[in-house]
Amino acid sequence: MKKFPENPDRILIRSTNWIGDAIMTTPAVRSIRKNFPDADITLLALPWVADVFSACPHLDHIFIYDKKGRHHGLRGKLRLAADLRKRHFDVTVLLQNAFEAALITTVAGIPVRAGYTTDGRGVLLTHGVRKHADIGRKHQVHYYQEMLQGLGMQRGPDTLELFLEPDAVQEADTLLLEKLQGREVPIIGLNPGAAYGPAKRWPAAKYAELAAGLAAETDGLILVFGTEADQKAAGEISAAAGDNVLDLTGKTSLAMAMACIDRCRVFVTNDSGLMHVAAALNTPLVAVFGSTDHIATGPYSEQATVIRQSLDCSPCMKTHCPKDHFQCMEQITVDEVAAAALRFIYKR
């Protein structure tokens, strides 16, 4: 592979498409800035990922890939390529693995296109990096950093980071102060949802029982996070813990949800994007794992406890349990999750 440019003027970074994956790329984004301190760096990201980077000091611009609007369909992809061409990028670093990412930047005429040679896209890359055979046995944070090493860049620390929008912080604090009414109690976050499928979700009934127990033990304010799809689970939690619950499902932007998670004494969550938010904010967290790999995509934080059942079939990486009984989740008890959460609340 020929040498990567030493002093590019304009760099485009193609972000990954999911919140958790995007947060796991934050060390790589920081490393790119460290290697090219004087470059003008733009991040190309889908709308629901953009808030992860909206306050990031390592980026100069965020360009939205409006896949449902201006950049929808084949014509939209050509329009995106034309939009990028006008910005005269020298280099693109593709953190996303898809063939499409390489194709769009090729059509955009970006002369240096770098990334992993996955998805059959090696022919479109000027600087392709082959994955190491053992990369799947490491945390995903290393996946992106090792790609930069393969390009000849100096690798920075692997620590996750997340920067909050001041307006979102103010909005979150106003909401929490109004709910607390001067009470000094722990704020406890619960995240009963997960986009990947039901195999990643600890049962809502167990979250409700957990909320009732934590409310009785601490009299804390319990924030329930998630999307509109999680409102049924939030209803069960609210019914169990009453006035101690503030239901945020479907009611906040990602930026405000991140600010609220930053205020939590502990965050109890399934394997999800918001789990990685808590890890990046160094918020103490208890992560409940079922079908997915806690080594590759677990919370990358020293302030995290992972609770899982070591079964012969796990991690199966499936969205639905093929045995139709979700034993990896059902066998995780409310008592063990509560004990882990209380250790963080009381720092014991």
N, C-alpha and C positions, 0 to 999 in steps of 0.2 A: 504493500500500500504506500502510495506517495505521501510525502510529509504534509501534515495539516497546516494551513496558513497560520503564520505567527501573529499577524496584526490585522485581522479583518476589521473593516469599518462598521459594517452592518450585519448583525447576526439575527437569524430567525430561529427560535426554539419552538418545535411542535410539541405541545403538551399532550399528556395522556388524557383519556376521555372520562375517567371516573375520579370522584373526589379523593378516595383513599389512595389510588395510584398517583394522583397529582401530588398529594402531600409527601408520598414516598420519593418523589423526584426533587423535593426541595433542596436536599444536599447537592444534587447534580446541578441545579440552577445556580446555587451559590458557587459551586466549583467553576462553572463556565465564566461567571463574572470575575472570579479570582484570576483566572487565566487570561482574561481579556478586559482589564479594568477600564480601558478607554473606548471600548466598542459601544455602539448604540445597539441595545439588545431589545428585541420584540418577542413576545410570547404569543403564539397562535393557539387559542383555546376555545372550546365549546362554552356556551353561556353559563352552564351550571357549574363549571370548573373555575371560571374567571375570578370569583370571590376569594379563592384560595390564594391568589397572587395579587389581588387589587392593591394591597399596601406593601408589596414586596420591594425593598430598596435595591434589589439586584437587577431589576428590570426597568427599562425606560418607557416601554409601551406594552399594552395588551391589545391584540387584534382579535376580535370575536369571529369565530367560524360559525356563522348563522345558518346552521344546517337545515332549520325549519323555515327559513325566510329567504334572504338574498342568495344564499349559497345552497339552496335545495336542489336536489337532482343533478343530472349530468350538466345541464346548462349552468346551474349554480356553482358546480365545481370548476367549470371553465371560467366563470366570473371571479371566483376566489383566486384562481391562478393569475388572472389578469390584474386583480387588486394587488396581489403580492408582487407581481412583475413591476408595477409602478413604483414600488418602494426600494428597488435596486439592492436587494440583499446580496452580500458576498458569499455568505455561508448559511446553511441551515443544519441544525442538529436535531435529529428526529428522535425524541424520547418515546414517541408512540411507535409501535411496532408494525403497523398496518402497511400494506402495499399502497393503499390510497395516499398515505402521507408522502411517500416517495414520489408517486406519480404526479400529484398536484405541484410539488416543488420543482419537479423536472419540467413540467409544462410552464411553470412560472419563470423558468430560465435562471434559476439560482445556480451559479456555477459549481459550488462546493456543497455536496449533499452527503451528510454523514449519519450513520446509525447502524443498528444491528442488521445483518443480512437475513432477517426473518421474513416469512410470508412470501418468499420467492422474489424479493425486491432488490436483491444484490446487484442485478444488471443496471438498476436505475441510480445506484449510489456511486459517487466518486470516491468515497472513503467508507468502505463497508467493514464492519467488525463482526467476527464470528463469536457466537456465544461459547463460553467455556462449558465443558461437559458437566461440571459440578455446580453450575450457577443455580440450578433448581433446588439445591440443598442449602442455599443461603437465603437470608432475608432479602426481600425485593429491593430494599434500599441499595444493596450492593450491586444489583443488576444494572442500574443506571450509572452508578459511579464507575463500574468496571468498563462500561462502554466508553466513557470519557478517557479512561486510562488507555484503552485500545487505540484511541485516536491520538495518543501522545500528550494528552493534557495532564497537568498535575492534579491529583485527587485531593480534595479538601476533606474535612471531618464528615463523618456520616450522620451527625446529629440532625434530626428533623428541626424545622423551624416554621413558625407561622406568625405573620404580622397582622394585627387587627386594625380595621378602619376606625378612626376616632369617633365618627358619627355613630357607627354601630355599637361601640362601647358605651357611648352616652345613652343611646336608646335602650340598651340592655339594662344599664344601671337604673335608669328611670323606672322601667317596668318592674325590676326586682324590688326597689325601694318602696314602690307603691304597694306591692303585694306583702312585703314584710312588715310594713307599718311600724318600723322602729324595733322590731324583734331581732335579737342577735342569736340566730340559730344557723346550723349548717345548711348549706344549699347542696342538694343531692340530685344529680342528673340520672335519668333512666332513658335508655334508647331501645325500645322493644322491636324496632323494625330492622330490616336488612333487604336491600334491593335484589340480591342474587337469588333468593327463593326461600321457601319455608324451612328447608333443611338448615339454614343459618340462624333461625329464630328460636330462641328459648321461649316456651309457651307464655302467652300473654297472662294466663291465670297465675303463673309463677311470678311474673313481674308484679302483678297486683298483690299477691301475698307478700312479696318482698317489700313493696311500698307500704303496706299496712304495718309490717313489723318495724321498718325503719322509722316511720312516723311515730309509732308508739314509743320507740326507744329514744329517739332524738328530738322529737317535735320539730324536725327540720322541714324546710321548704323543698318539695320534690318537683323538679322540672321534668316534664315528659317531652322528649324530642322526637322528631320524625316528620314525615310527609302526610298528606291527606290520607294516604293508604294505611297509615298507622292510627287513625282516629278511633277505630273500634277498640284496639288494644288500650289506647289512652283512656277511653271511657271506662274500661274495666279497672284500670289503675285508679282513676278518679273516684269510682264507686267504692273502692276498697280503702282509700286513704283520705277521702273527703276534702276538707278545707286546706289540708297540707299540700294539695296538688295544684300546680299551675300547668295547664295543658298548652304546649307550644306547637303541637303537631299541625303542620300545614299553615302556620301563622307567622312564620319568620323567614327572612332571607337567610341564605347560608352565612353571610357576614354577621348577622345578628345572632344566629345560633352559635357561631364560633365564640362570639363575645360572651354569651351566656355560659357556655361550657367553661370558659376561662374563669368564671366566678364560682364554679362548683367545687365543693370540698372533695367529692368523689363522683365518678361517672361510671355507671354500670351499663354495659352495652353488649350487643351482639357484634360479630365481626362485620364491620361496616365502615363507610367513609367517615362517619362521626367518631368512630373509635380512633382513627388515625388523627383526627382533629385534636382529640384529647391528648393523645401521645405527643403531638407536636407542640402543644401548649404546656406540656409537663403537668397537666391535671391528673391527679391520681385516678386510676381507673381499674375496674374489674371487667375483664373481657370473657364472655361466655362463648366457647367454641364448640362446634359440632362437626359439620361436614367438611370444613375447610382447613387448610394447613397452617397451624399456629407458628411453624418455623419460618415459612416464606412470607406470610402476610399478617403475622401477629403484631401487636402493638410494639413499636420500636421505642421503648421507654423503660427507664429504671424505676418508674413510678407506676408499674402495671403488674397486675396479677391475672394470669390466664387460668381459667377453670374449664376443664374438659374431661371427658371419659376416654381412656385409652382402650378402645375396642378394636377387634381384629379388622373391622370394616372401615375404620377411620384413619386418616381423612379420605373420604370417598370422592370429594369435590363435586358432588351432585347437587342439583337444585332441589330435588325431591328424594326422600328416602326410598330406595328401591325395595326395602323390606317393609315399608309402610308402618313403621312403629317408632322411628326417631329415638331409638334408645340412647344415642349419644347425647341428646338433649334431655330426654325424660329422666335419665338417671342423675342429672345434676340437680342437687337439692337446693331449696330456698335457704336452708340453714347455712350451707357452706358459702353461698354467694353473700348472704347477709354478714357472715363472720368476716369475710374478706373486705367488704365495704366498711364495716365498723372499725376494722383495724386502721384504715386510712382516715376515717372521720375522727377517731380519737388518737391517731398516731401511736398505736400500741403494737 
